[in-house]
Amino acid sequence: MADLSTTVAKRASRTRWMLLAPALIILVLAASGPLLITLVYSFLTPGDYGGVVWKFSTDGWFNVFAQRDIFDDTLGWSDAHLSILWRSIKLSLMTTLACLFFGVPTAYFIATRPKQQRDMWMLLIMIPFWTNLLIRTFAILELIRNEGTINTLLLWLGIIDAPIQMLYTEGSILLGMLYVYLPLMVLPVYASMERLDFSLVEAGYDLYATRFQVLRRVIMPLVKPGVIAGSILVFVPSLGAYVTPRVMGGGNQLMLGNLIELQFGQGRNWPLGAALSITLLVIVMVALIFYVRTAGKEDAHHG
C-alpha cells in the first residue's frame, strides 16, 4: 500500500513538473537568459567599434562609479555618472510622491461616487493608456514649450513679457512622468479604497476627528497596501524611463535609461552599458524587496 501511494505521489510530481516545464523554459530563455548575457558582457572588454572582446575585464564596473584621469592616470569619482544616477533616483522619488499626492485624492473621489458612476471615472483614468507613450509625451511638450499653449496664454493675458523656459529642465521631466505614470498610482489605491468600510470614516467624524486626522489615522492605514503597490508601480518604471526624459529633457537632463542607451549606441562601450543595466536592476530589486517586506509586515499586523 505504501509503495502504491509513493508511486502515485511520484507520478503526480512528474505531471506537475511537465505542466510547469513550458513556463520555466520561457522564464529561463526570455527573462533569465538576457540578464545572464548582460551580466557576462559587463565583465568583458569593449570592442573598438562596439560589441565586446571576449577578454575578462572589470573596467565596466569600475567606470560606473570611478574614472581615471587621461593625463596623470589618477583615480577619481565619475561625477557625470553619479550625477545622472542621483538625478534618476531623485526624479523617480519625486514622481512617486507627486503621483501619491494627486493619486490618493483622485482614487478617494472615484471610490466615493455612486457605483453607476465609478466605471465612467475609471474609464477616463484608463484612456491615456490607449495612446502611445511617445504621443502622450509630445502632448505635454506642446503644452510647455516656448511657443506652447501655456506660454501663449500667459503672453496673451499680459502676465509675462517673454516665454518662460519650462522645457528641457528637471521640472519638465517630472511633469511628463507624472502625467504618464499617475494612472499606475490611482488604480491600486482605488482598488484598496473600494473595499474600504466608509462607516469607519463616519465613526471618526462622530468622534470629533478633523478631516486630516481621519485621513491620517483611519483612511491611510487601511489603504496602505494599495499605496505601497502604487508607489512601486510608479517608482520602478520611472527609474528606468527613457522616452520621457529624452523628449522632455533633451540632451541636457539625462537619466539612467538614457545613459545606458548612450553607452550601447554612440559610446560603443557595451560592458559599461551592461554594468549600468545591472546597477539599475539592483536598485529595482532593492525597491521590490522593501515592498515585499513592508507588505509582509502589514499582513502579519492585520493577520
C-alpha positions in Angstrom: 0.0 0.0 0.0 2.9 2.3 0.9 4.6 1.5 -2.4 1.3 2.4 -4.3 1.0 5.8 -2.6 4.7 6.5 -3.3 4.2 5.7 -6.9 1.1 7.9 -7.2 2.9 10.8 -5.5 5.9 10.4 -7.9 3.6 10.4 -10.8 1.7 13.5 -9.6 5.0 15.3 -9.0 6.2 14.3 -12.5 3.0 15.6 -14.0 3.3 18.9 -12.2 6.9 19.4 -13.5 5.7 18.5 -17.0 3.0 21.1 -16.8 5.4 23.7 -15.4 8.1 23.0 -18.0 6.8 25.4 -20.7 6.6 28.3 -18.3 10.0 27.5 -16.8 11.6 27.3 -20.2 10.1 30.7 -21.1 11.3 32.3 -17.9 14.8 30.9 -18.4 15.1 31.8 -22.1 13.1 35.1 -22.2 14.0 36.5 -18.7 17.0 35.0 -17.1 18.8 34.4 -20.4 19.1 38.1 -21.4 20.0 39.1 -17.9 22.8 36.5 -17.8 24.1 37.7 -21.1 24.1 41.3 -19.8 26.0 40.2 -16.7 28.6 38.4 -18.7 29.0 41.4 -21.0 29.7 43.6 -18.0 32.9 41.6 -17.3 34.3 41.8 -20.9 36.4 44.3 -22.8 34.7 46.8 -25.1 35.4 46.4 -28.8 36.8 49.2 -30.9 33.6 49.7 -32.9 31.0 48.5 -30.5 30.4 44.9 -29.3 32.7 43.2 -26.9 36.0 41.4 -27.0 36.0 38.1 -25.1 38.6 39.1 -22.6 37.9 39.3 -18.9 37.9 42.9 -17.6 36.3 44.7 -14.6 36.7 48.1 -16.3 33.0 48.2 -17.0 32.1 48.0 -13.3 35.0 50.3 -12.3 33.8 53.0 -14.7 30.3 53.0 -13.3 31.4 54.9 -10.2 35.1 55.9 -10.9 37.3 57.1 -13.7 41.0 57.6 -14.5 42.4 61.0 -15.4 43.6 61.0 -19.0 46.7 63.0 -18.2 48.2 61.6 -15.0 46.1 58.4 -14.6 44.9 59.3 -11.1 41.6 57.9 -9.9 38.6 59.9 -9.1 34.8 59.7 -8.9 32.8 59.6 -12.1 30.9 62.8 -11.4 28.8 62.5 -14.6 27.6 59.0 -13.8 26.9 59.8 -10.2 25.1 62.9 -11.1 22.9 61.0 -13.6 22.3 58.3 -11.0 21.3 60.8 -8.4 19.1 62.6 -10.8 17.4 59.4 -11.8 16.7 58.4 -8.1 15.7 61.9 -7.2 13.2 62.4 -10.1 11.8 58.9 -9.5 11.1 59.6 -5.9 9.7 63.0 -6.7 7.5 61.4 -9.4 6.3 58.8 -6.9 5.5 61.5 -4.3 3.7 63.6 -6.9 1.6 60.7 -8.1 0.8 59.9 -4.5 -0.2 63.5 -3.8 -2.6 63.6 -6.8 -3.5 59.9 -7.0 -4.8 59.3 -3.5 -7.4 62.2 -3.7 -8.4 61.0 -7.2 -8.9 57.4 -6.0 -10.8 58.6 -3.0 -13.1 60.8 -5.2 -13.8 57.9 -7.5 -14.4 55.4 -4.6 -16.9 57.8 -3.0 -19.0 58.2 -6.2 -22.2 56.2 -6.7 -21.5 52.8 -8.1 -23.0 53.5 -11.5 -20.6 56.5 -12.0 -17.4 54.8 -10.9 -16.9 52.9 -14.2 -17.1 56.2 -16.1 -14.5 57.8 -13.9 -12.2 54.8 -14.2 -12.6 54.9 -18.0 -11.3 58.5 -18.0 -8.3 57.4 -16.0 -7.6 54.5 -18.4 -8.0 56.4 -21.6 -4.3 57.7 -21.7 -3.2 54.0 -21.7 -4.8 53.6 -25.1 -2.4 56.2 -26.5 1.2 55.6 -27.4 3.7 56.8 -24.7 5.6 58.9 -27.2 2.4 60.7 -28.3 1.4 61.4 -24.7 4.9 62.8 -24.0 4.7 65.1 -27.1 1.3 66.3 -25.9 2.9 67.6 -22.7 5.8 69.0 -24.7 3.3 71.0 -26.8 1.8 72.5 -23.6 5.1 73.8 -22.0 7.4 74.6 -24.9 8.3 78.3 -25.5 5.6 78.6 -28.2 3.3 76.2 -26.5 -0.2 76.6 -25.1 0.8 77.8 -21.6 3.3 80.4 -22.7 1.0 81.6 -25.5 -1.9 82.0 -23.0 0.3 83.9 -20.4 1.6 86.2 -23.1 -1.9 86.9 -24.4 -3.1 87.7 -20.8 -0.1 90.0 -20.4 1.2 88.1 -17.3 4.6 87.7 -18.8 6.6 89.6 -21.4 8.7 86.7 -22.7 8.2 82.9 -22.8 9.1 81.0 -19.7 11.7 78.3 -20.3 10.0 75.2 -18.9 11.1 72.6 -21.4 14.4 70.7 -21.1 14.5 71.0 -17.3 14.1 68.6 -14.4 10.7 70.1 -13.8 9.5 69.3 -17.3 10.7 65.7 -16.9 8.9 65.5 -13.6 5.7 66.8 -15.2 5.9 64.4 -18.1 6.5 61.4 -15.8 3.7 62.5 -13.5 1.3 62.5 -16.4 2.5 59.2 -17.8 2.6 57.2 -14.5 -0.3 58.8 -12.5 -2.8 56.0 -13.5 -0.4 53.4 -12.1 -0.9 55.0 -8.7 -4.6 55.6 -9.0 -5.6 52.0 -9.9 -4.1 50.1 -6.9 -5.1 52.9 -4.4 -8.7 52.8 -5.8 -8.8 49.0 -5.5 -8.0 49.4 -1.8 -10.4 52.2 -1.2 -13.2 50.4 -3.0 -13.0 47.8 -0.2 -12.8 50.4 2.5 -15.6 50.4 5.1 -16.7 54.1 5.0 -18.6 53.6 8.2 -15.2 53.8 9.9 -14.8 57.2 8.4 -18.2 58.3 9.6 -17.2 57.0 13.1 -14.1 59.1 13.0 -16.2 62.2 12.3 -18.6 61.2 15.1 -15.7 61.2 17.5 -14.9 64.8 16.5 -11.8 64.0 14.4 -10.8 66.5 11.8 -10.6 65.6 8.1 -6.8 65.4 8.4 -7.0 63.1 11.4 -9.5 60.9 9.7 -7.2 60.7 6.6 -4.1 60.0 8.7 -5.4 57.6 11.3 -8.3 55.9 9.5 -8.1 56.0 5.7 -4.3 55.8 5.1 -3.6 52.8 7.4 -6.4 50.9 5.7 -5.3 51.7 2.1 -1.6 51.3 2.9 -1.2 48.1 0.8 -2.6 49.9 -2.3 -0.3 53.0 -1.6 2.7 50.7 -1.4 1.8 48.8 -4.5 1.2 52.1 -6.4 4.4 53.6 -5.2 6.4 50.5 -6.5 4.5 50.6 -9.8 5.4 54.2 -10.3 9.0 54.2 -8.9 10.3 51.2 -10.9 9.4 52.4 -14.4 10.3 56.0 -13.5 13.8 54.9 -12.6 14.4 53.2 -16.0 12.4 55.7 -18.0 13.9 56.6 -21.4 11.3 58.2 -23.7 10.0 60.9 -21.4 13.5 62.1 -20.2 14.7 62.0 -23.7 11.9 64.2 -25.1 11.3 66.5 -22.1 14.9 66.8 -21.0 16.6 66.9 -24.4 20.3 66.1 -24.1 20.8 68.2 -21.0 19.0 66.2 -18.4 20.0 62.6 -18.9 18.6 59.8 -16.7 19.9 56.3 -16.2 18.0 54.8 -19.1 19.4 57.4 -21.5 22.9 56.8 -20.2 22.6 53.1 -20.8 21.3 53.7 -24.4 24.2 56.1 -25.0 26.8 53.5 -24.0 25.3 50.9 -26.3 25.0 53.4 -29.1 27.3 56.4 -29.6 29.6 55.5 -26.6 30.3 52.0 -28.1 31.1 50.7 -24.6 28.9 47.7 -24.2 30.5 46.5 -20.9 29.8 49.8 -19.2 26.3 49.8 -20.6 25.8 46.3 -19.3 27.2 47.2 -15.8 24.9 50.2 -15.7 21.9 48.0 -16.6 22.8 45.6 -13.8 23.1 48.5 -11.4 19.6 49.7 -12.4 18.4 46.1 -11.8 19.9 46.0 -8.3 18.2 49.3 -7.4 14.9 48.0 -8.6 15.4 44.7 -6.7 16.1 46.7 -3.5 12.8 48.6 -4.0 10.9 45.4 -4.6 12.4 43.7 -1.5 11.4 46.7 0.5 7.9 46.4 -0.8 7.7 42.6 -0.1 8.9 43.1 3.5 6.6 46.0 4.1 3.6 44.2 2.7 4.5 41.1 4.7 4.7 43.1 7.9 1.3 44.7 7.0 -0.3 41.3 6.5 1.2 40.0 9.8 -0.1 43.0 11.6 -3.6 42.6 10.3 -3.5 38.8 10.4 
